[in-house]
Amino acid sequence: MITGLVNEFVTQRPFVIAHRCAGGHWPEFSARGVRGAVGLGVRALEVSLHTTATGEWVCSHDRSTVRVTGVDHDIPETPWEVLRELRTKPDQTTDPSQSATPLLLFTELLELAPPDQVLFIDHKETSTGRGEDDPRALEHERRLLDFLDSVPGLSERVVWKVFAPGQPSRRRAAERGYPSWGAHYSARLDKYIDAADQFDLLGLEWDAPEEAWKRLIDVGRPVIAHIITAREQGDRVLGLGASGLMCSTPADFADLLPPRADAAS
């Protein structure tokens, strides 16, 4: 059930979420990206997490650091004291000339983000439905949920992000009161649509066929388009009935964003 700050956010139309903390403009999951997205007026950040060998939560889409840093470390097998020396490259951003940035801990992100910022949290070890037979992955998920529960006010602004096969993780989060976003793909919609109404929010790729968009919208939950990288993509899905945009380049939608005083640095 959606309540509080999350409900306030998703009842706006349309709403914009900064995918990988606006990783199309700034190095993904960086302090610069958090500040930049907030400065644009983005009210929600997508945050993917992996647990290091020493127990910290690193904001990272990939388990390996090689794609974003050029150095191959397996995050769950590497201590933070090693990972903290790496730098995320800007080569896939709208400004490849900007400097590389350090990896970002989830605790650091919480210090940077305003207290009304909604967080779509993707626990990568369990969000795809994999990891259910891995005791360590399940323990990492439990620790993360315990942490979210322990920080005053944080639980009121978290959406638990999983993919269509990730119903077990969704259920565990729902037992603690967290609303969920279920990301779907049109190629496997037939397999998962019967259970789609178990999620509070739904997702579909922006270039899915119109019929797939209609089927998912007919479930009766707000649908978020992913992953938006250009204005024309967003315009297409808004015309098909999307309620929100999971967007890596939120500056393309500046006219839809409320202004903030914060600025990128």
C-alpha positions as CSV (number, residue, x, y, z in Angstrom):
1,M,0.0,0.0,0.0
2,I,1.3,3.4,-1.0
3,T,1.2,6.1,1.7
4,G,3.0,9.2,2.9
5,L,5.8,10.8,0.8
6,V,5.7,8.0,-1.8
7,N,2.0,8.5,-2.3
8,E,2.4,12.3,-2.6
9,F,5.1,11.7,-5.2
10,V,3.3,9.1,-7.4
11,T,0.0,11.0,-7.5
12,Q,1.7,13.8,-9.4
13,R,1.5,13.3,-13.2
14,P,3.9,12.7,-14.7
15,F,6.6,12.0,-12.1
16,V,10.3,11.6,-12.9
17,I,12.8,9.2,-11.2
18,A,16.5,9.6,-11.8
19,H,17.7,6.3,-13.1
20,R,21.1,5.4,-11.5
21,C,21.0,8.8,-9.9
22,A,20.9,10.6,-13.3
23,G,23.6,8.4,-14.7
24,G,23.1,9.8,-18.2
25,H,24.3,13.3,-17.1
26,W,26.8,12.4,-14.4
27,P,28.8,9.3,-13.6
28,E,26.2,6.9,-12.4
29,F,25.6,6.5,-8.7
30,S,27.9,9.4,-7.8
31,A,27.6,12.3,-5.3
32,R,27.7,14.6,-8.3
33,G,24.7,12.8,-9.8
34,V,22.7,13.0,-6.6
35,R,23.4,16.7,-6.2
36,G,22.7,17.3,-9.9
37,A,19.4,15.4,-9.9
38,V,18.2,17.2,-6.8
39,G,19.3,20.5,-8.2
40,L,17.1,19.9,-11.3
41,G,14.1,19.2,-9.1
42,V,14.0,15.5,-9.4
43,R,12.1,14.1,-6.4
44,A,13.0,10.5,-6.6
45,L,16.3,8.5,-7.1
46,E,16.7,5.0,-8.3
47,V,19.4,3.3,-6.1
48,S,20.9,-0.2,-6.9
49,L,22.8,-1.8,-4.0
50,H,25.4,-4.5,-3.5
51,T,27.0,-5.5,-0.2
52,T,30.8,-5.4,0.1
53,A,32.9,-8.0,1.8
54,T,33.1,-5.8,4.8
55,G,29.4,-5.1,5.0
56,E,28.9,-1.7,3.5
57,W,26.3,-1.0,0.8
58,V,27.7,0.3,-2.5
59,C,25.5,2.0,-5.0
60,S,26.2,0.0,-8.2
61,H,24.1,-1.5,-10.9
62,D,26.7,-4.2,-11.6
63,R,28.2,-6.8,-9.2
64,S,31.6,-6.1,-10.9
65,T,33.2,-2.7,-11.0
66,V,34.8,-3.2,-14.4
67,R,32.2,-1.5,-16.7
68,V,32.1,1.8,-14.8
69,T,35.7,2.0,-13.5
70,G,37.8,-0.1,-15.9
71,V,39.0,-2.2,-12.9
72,D,37.4,-5.6,-12.2
73,H,36.5,-6.2,-8.6
74,D,33.7,-8.4,-7.5
75,I,31.9,-6.2,-5.0
76,P,30.7,-8.9,-2.6
77,E,34.2,-10.3,-2.4
78,T,36.0,-7.0,-2.0
79,P,36.5,-4.8,1.1
80,W,35.4,-1.2,1.0
81,E,38.9,0.0,1.6
82,V,39.8,-1.3,-1.8
83,L,36.7,-0.2,-3.6
84,R,36.9,3.4,-2.3
85,E,40.0,3.9,-4.4
86,L,38.1,3.3,-7.7
87,R,36.7,6.1,-9.9
88,T,33.5,5.9,-12.0
89,K,34.2,7.1,-15.6
90,P,32.0,9.8,-17.3
91,D,32.4,8.4,-20.8
92,Q,28.7,7.4,-21.2
93,T,27.3,10.7,-20.0
94,T,26.2,13.8,-21.8
95,D,29.5,15.4,-20.7
96,P,32.4,12.9,-21.1
97,S,34.9,15.7,-20.3
98,Q,33.9,15.8,-16.7
99,S,36.1,14.2,-14.1
100,A,35.6,10.7,-12.8
101,T,34.0,10.2,-9.4
102,P,34.4,7.9,-6.4
103,L,32.0,5.0,-5.8
104,L,29.2,6.0,-3.5
105,L,28.0,4.3,-0.3
106,F,24.3,4.2,0.4
107,T,24.9,5.9,3.8
108,E,26.7,8.7,1.9
109,L,23.7,9.0,-0.5
110,L,21.4,9.4,2.5
111,E,23.4,12.3,3.8
112,L,23.3,14.0,0.4
113,A,19.6,13.5,-0.5
114,P,17.0,15.8,1.0
115,P,14.7,14.2,3.7
116,D,11.7,14.3,1.3
117,Q,13.6,12.5,-1.5
118,V,11.8,9.2,-2.6
119,L,14.2,6.3,-3.1
120,F,13.5,3.4,-5.4
121,I,15.8,0.8,-3.9
122,D,16.9,-2.2,-6.0
123,H,18.7,-4.9,-3.9
124,K,20.5,-6.5,-6.8
125,E,21.1,-9.8,-5.1
126,T,17.4,-10.7,-4.8
127,S,15.4,-8.2,-7.0
128,T,15.5,-10.4,-10.1
129,G,14.2,-13.5,-8.5
130,R,17.7,-15.0,-8.3
131,G,19.4,-15.4,-5.0
132,E,16.5,-17.3,-3.3
133,D,18.8,-20.3,-2.8
134,D,21.7,-18.2,-1.6
135,P,21.7,-17.7,2.2
136,R,24.2,-14.9,1.9
137,A,22.0,-13.0,-0.5
138,L,19.0,-13.4,1.7
139,E,21.0,-12.3,4.7
140,H,22.2,-9.2,2.9
141,E,18.6,-8.4,2.0
142,R,17.5,-8.8,5.6
143,R,20.2,-6.6,6.8
144,L,19.3,-3.9,4.3
145,L,15.6,-4.0,5.3
146,D,16.6,-3.9,9.0
147,F,18.6,-0.8,8.3
148,L,15.8,0.9,6.4
149,D,13.5,0.2,9.3
150,S,16.0,1.6,11.8
151,V,16.5,5.1,10.2
152,P,13.8,7.5,11.4
153,G,11.6,8.6,8.5
154,L,13.4,6.5,5.9
155,S,10.8,3.8,5.6
156,E,8.2,6.4,4.6
157,R,10.0,7.3,1.4
158,V,11.2,4.0,0.1
159,V,9.8,2.0,-2.8
160,W,11.2,-1.6,-3.1
161,K,12.2,-2.2,-6.7
162,V,12.1,-5.7,-8.1
163,F,11.6,-7.3,-11.5
164,A,8.6,-9.4,-12.5
165,P,10.2,-12.7,-11.3
166,G,11.1,-11.0,-7.9
167,Q,7.8,-11.7,-6.1
168,P,9.5,-13.4,-3.1
169,S,11.6,-10.3,-2.4
170,R,8.5,-8.1,-2.9
171,R,6.6,-10.2,-0.4
172,R,9.4,-9.9,2.2
173,A,9.5,-6.1,1.8
174,A,5.7,-5.9,1.8
175,E,5.6,-7.7,5.2
176,R,7.5,-4.7,6.6
177,G,5.2,-2.2,4.9
178,Y,7.2,-1.2,1.9
179,P,5.4,-0.5,-1.4
180,S,6.9,-2.1,-4.5
181,W,7.6,-1.4,-8.1
182,G,7.5,-4.4,-10.4
183,A,9.5,-3.8,-13.6
184,H,8.2,-5.8,-16.6
185,Y,9.3,-6.5,-20.2
186,S,6.9,-7.0,-23.0
187,A,8.7,-10.2,-24.2
188,R,7.7,-12.0,-21.0
189,L,4.5,-10.2,-20.2
190,D,2.3,-13.2,-20.9
191,K,4.2,-15.1,-18.2
192,Y,4.0,-12.5,-15.5
193,I,0.9,-10.3,-16.1
194,D,-1.4,-12.5,-13.9
195,A,0.6,-11.6,-10.9
196,A,1.2,-7.9,-11.8
197,D,-1.5,-6.6,-9.5
198,Q,0.6,-7.8,-6.5
199,F,2.8,-4.8,-7.1
200,D,1.9,-1.2,-6.1
201,L,3.6,0.3,-9.2
202,L,4.4,-1.3,-12.5
203,G,7.1,-0.8,-15.1
204,L,7.4,-1.4,-18.8
205,E,10.2,-0.6,-21.3
206,W,9.5,2.6,-23.2
207,D,9.6,1.0,-26.7
208,A,7.2,-1.9,-25.9
209,P,4.4,-2.3,-28.4
210,E,1.2,-0.3,-27.8
211,E,-0.7,-3.5,-27.0
212,A,1.7,-4.4,-24.2
213,W,1.3,-0.9,-22.8
214,K,-2.5,-1.2,-22.9
215,R,-2.4,-4.6,-21.2
216,L,-0.2,-3.4,-18.3
217,I,-2.1,-0.2,-17.8
218,D,-5.4,-2.2,-17.6
219,V,-4.0,-3.9,-14.5
220,G,-5.0,-0.7,-12.7
221,R,-1.6,0.4,-11.2
222,P,0.5,3.4,-12.2
223,V,3.0,2.4,-14.9
224,I,6.5,3.8,-15.1
225,A,8.4,3.7,-18.4
226,H,12.0,2.5,-18.3
227,I,14.7,3.4,-19.2
228,I,14.2,6.8,-20.7
229,T,17.2,8.5,-22.3
230,A,15.6,11.1,-24.6
231,R,12.7,13.4,-24.7
232,E,11.0,11.7,-27.6
233,Q,10.9,8.4,-25.7
234,G,9.2,10.1,-22.8
235,D,6.7,11.8,-25.0
236,R,5.8,8.5,-26.6
237,V,5.0,6.7,-23.4
238,L,3.2,9.6,-21.8
239,G,1.0,9.5,-24.9
240,L,0.4,5.8,-24.2
241,G,-0.7,6.5,-20.6
242,A,2.5,6.2,-18.6
243,S,2.3,7.8,-15.1
244,G,6.0,8.2,-14.6
245,L,9.4,8.1,-16.2
246,M,12.5,6.2,-15.0
247,C,14.9,8.5,-16.7
248,S,18.7,8.7,-16.9
249,T,18.6,12.2,-18.4
250,P,16.1,14.1,-16.3
251,A,17.3,17.5,-17.7
252,D,15.4,16.5,-20.9
253,F,12.2,16.9,-18.8
254,A,13.1,20.1,-16.9
255,D,9.7,21.6,-17.7
256,L,8.0,18.8,-15.8
257,L,10.2,19.2,-12.7
258,P,9.6,21.5,-9.7
259,P,12.6,23.9,-9.2
260,R,15.0,23.4,-6.3
261,A,17.6,25.7,-4.9
262,D,20.3,22.9,-4.8
263,A,22.7,22.8,-7.7
264,A,25.2,20.3,-9.1
265,S,28.8,20.6,-8.0
